[in-house]
Amino acid sequence: MLTPRQSSRPGWLLAIPTLIVLLLMPPHANGETIVLWVLFAILTGFALNFGLTFTEGEINAAYTVGIMAFLTLAEPDDMGAALWAVAVGSLGGMLIREGQRLYAKGENNRKVLLQKTWEPALRTASQLTLGLAVAGWAYQRLDGDLPLRSFSAGDSLPILALVGIYLAVYLATVVLNIRQNAIPVHQLDEVVRLNWQSLIGVLLVPLPQAILGAVAYHGVSLLAFSLMVIGFALLVVGVQGLSQIQHRYEGQLQEIMTITAVSNAMRSNLELQALLQTIYLQVATLLDIKNFSVVLYDPSSRYLTFPLNIRAGQSEQRPGREAGKGLIERIITTRNPLLIQQEAWSSAEKMDGGFIEFPAYSWLGVPLPAQTRVSGAIVVWSDGPQRQFTAKDERLLMTIAVQAGFAIENAQLYEQASDRIRQLRTLTRVSAQLSSTLDAQQVLDRIGPYAQQVVGASASAIFMWWDEDKQTIALVRSNGLKHDPPYPLLTSETNLSHRQQPLIITDSRTDTRAAEMRTILDQDGKRSWVEVLMRNPEDILGVLVVYYDMPHPHGDEDIEVLRTFANQAALAISNAQLYSSKDAALSRRVDQLTLLEELSHDLFSTQLERDEIFQRVLKRAAEGTGAHAAVLTLKEDHRPAEQVAALGYTRELLAKSENLNRISKHVFDTGDATLVPDVKADPTFATPRTETRSLLCVPLLRDIQ
C-alpha cells in the first residue's frame, strides 16, 4: 500500500475507531484458526517490510494479505479473526521496520524512538484494519462466500468490490494524512506518473495469489495452501526486488542525466555567479534541498568568502571571514567530505573546534577540488528531521563537487583575467589623466578617485610628509569618508625606505593592529584597507590608503597594481611640484627684473632727493623679496655704518637693533650675501621685531674691480 513517510501527525485519530471496531469483533478461534491467525499476522508484517520506498512514500502488498486472511478466516457475520490478524501483524511489522530504520540512523533517544515508531505503526495498522472492515462489510452485503471455498463467475463482483473498496478506503486515509501534513498533492501525482509500472507490480501482481490461496486452503489441500503461501511470499519478495532494481536504475539514470546537465552547464559557462547558480539548481533538484552554500577559500590570505548562499530557498548575502576552526575549515584542510546525519547543531559543538554557521538538523559538506589544492567547499543542510542526508547523498554531492571544483577554478581564472584586463585598462587611462596636468592640487584631487577605480575600493586618503626626516605627516586629501581617517600604521614604522610591501588589513575586527583605528573607521563603515607608500625615483612622498566596506582578501596581483599606481601618482606629484617650483622661480625672476626696470626708471627719469631715493630703493627691494620689513645701511670709507632708511621698524626698535648691526657688519667685512633661515634657531641674529623669522642681508657694491 502507499503510505506517506515521516508524518508528524499522530495516528491516534484513526486508532480510536479502529480499536472500537476490533473490540466489537473479537476473534473466535480454535486451534486450527489460531495457527492461521498467526500465519496471516506474520505475512502482514512480512509484506510491510518488503515494500518499495520513494521520496514521498512507499508501497507494499500488505493489503493483499488482508484479502487472503479475510477470504480464509472470516465467517458469515464474523470477520474478527481476519481483522485482528491484520491489525496485530501490521502493528508488529511497522514497529520492527521503523525501529530498524531509526537504529540505522543512530537514533538513541528513547522518547524520540517511541514517538517515531508508534505513530506510523498505529497509523498503518488503522488504515489497513479500517479498510478491510469496510470492504468486508460490502463483500458480505453482495452475498460473497465466506470462507471462499471455490471461485466462480458469481464471485467476481463481490471480490472486485472487496478489492476496490479496500483500496479506496485505504487510499482515502492516505490522502487525508497527506493533506494534514501539508505534502503537495502534485508530488503524489508525480510518483504515480513516474512509477506506475512498479505500483501495478506491487499492488496487483500478488492479488490473484491471495485469492487462490483462500480457495486452496478450503477447496484443495493444506499442501496446496502451503505452496500458495510460499509462492505468495516469494512473489512479494520478487516483485519488491524487481521494483527496487527498476527504481535504483531509474534513480541512477536520473543522477547521470543531472550530472551530465551540470557538467554541460559548467563547461559552457565561465561567469562565476551564473555557474554557481547552475550548480545550486542542479543540486537542489537532485538532493531535494533548500539550504545550500558555496564557500571559496583564498590560501594566501586564509580568507573564506560565500559567493552564493541559499537559505530556505532564498538567496541571502553572507559576509566573508578569516579561516579559523569550523566544519568548513576541517573539510578544506582534510580534503574529505563530512556528514552529520542528525542533530548537527549539537553534534558539531561536541567536535574539536567544530561549529556550523546556521542551526541545522542534518548537515553535509564536501570539498571543491582544484588542480593542486582545495578551492573551497559545498555545504547543504536541513532544518528538520524530514530530510536526513545519507551516504548516497554524500556520494552524489561529491561527484558534482569534483566537476564543480574545476569549473569554478576555470571561472575564477577567467574572472581574474577579466579583472586584470579591466585594471590595466583603468590604470593606463588614469595614468594618462594624471600626467595630463601639472597643477599639483588637481593631481592630488584625482589620485584618490582614480585609485578607487583601479582596485575597486569605496574610499581613499592621501597622507604626505612635510619634512625630509619623515617626522611630520598630514592628511592632504580624502574621498568617500565623512570623517578624517586615522594616520596610517606605516607612519609608526622606522626605516621606511627599505619597505617594499604595502600594509594590509583584511578585517579590522579580527586584526589586532587595527584596534586603535577601528572606532574611527567604523563610523564610516570601513572594515578593510591597504596602505601603500608613494615613491618617486628619489624619495618617499607619502602614503596612499584605499578602504573597503567589507572584509576584503587582497591578491598579489591586486597589490602589485596598487603599488604601480601609487608610484605613478608619486611621480605625477613630483612633476607637478617641480613644475610649480620652477614656475614660481621664473615668476619671481620676472617680477625682480620688472622691479629693477621700474626702479631704474624712477631713479633716472626724475630728480629725487637723497632720502627719497633711499626709500624707493628699500621699498622695491622689499617687494622683490616678499619681505615684511627692511633696513638700508650705508658705510662711507673710515666712517661708521649708518641706517639711512627703514620699513616696518620704528625708531625705538632701530635703536635696539644691535643684531641688525652685527649682520650688517658681517656683510661689510665679507662682501657676501648672508641668509638666516630661522632667527629663533640662531639667536645670534635675533632682532627686536618679534614677528621676524628670517633675515637676508646683501651688500651694495661699488667700484668693483
Secondary structure, DSSP 8 states (H G I E B T S, - for coil): --EESS--S-THHHHHHHHHHHHHS-----HHHHHHHHHHHHHHHHHHTS-EE-SSEEE-SHHHHHHHHHHHH-BTTB-HHHHHHHHHHHHHHHHHHHHHHHHHTT---HHHHHHHHHHHHHHHHHHHHHHHHHHHHHHHHTT--SS-----GGGHHHHHHHHHHHHHHHHHHHHHHHHHTT--HHHHHHHHHHSHHHHHHHHTTTHHHHHHHHHIIIII-HHHHHHHHHHHHHHHHHHHHHHHHHHHHHHHHHHHHHHHHHHHHHHT---HHHHHHHHHHHHHHHHT-S-EEEEEEETTTTEEEEEEEEETTEE-----EE--SSHHHHHHHHT--EEE-S-HHHHHHHSTT---SS--SEEEEEEEE-SSSEEEEEEEEESSTT----HHHHHHHHHHHHHHHHHHHHHHHHHHHHHHHHHHHHHHHHHHHHHT---HHHHHHHHHHHHHHHHT-SEEEEEEESSTTS--EEEEEEES-SS-----GGGG-S-GGG--S-EEES-TTT-GGGHHHHHHHHTTT--EEEEEEEE-SS-EEEEEEEEESS-----HHHHHHHHHHHHHHHHHHHHHHHHHHHHHHHHHHHHHHHHHHHHHHHHHHS---HHHHHHHHHHHHHHHHT-S-EEEEE--TTS--EEEEEES--HHHHHT-HHHHHHHHHHHHH---EEES-TTT-GGG--S-TT---EEE-----S--
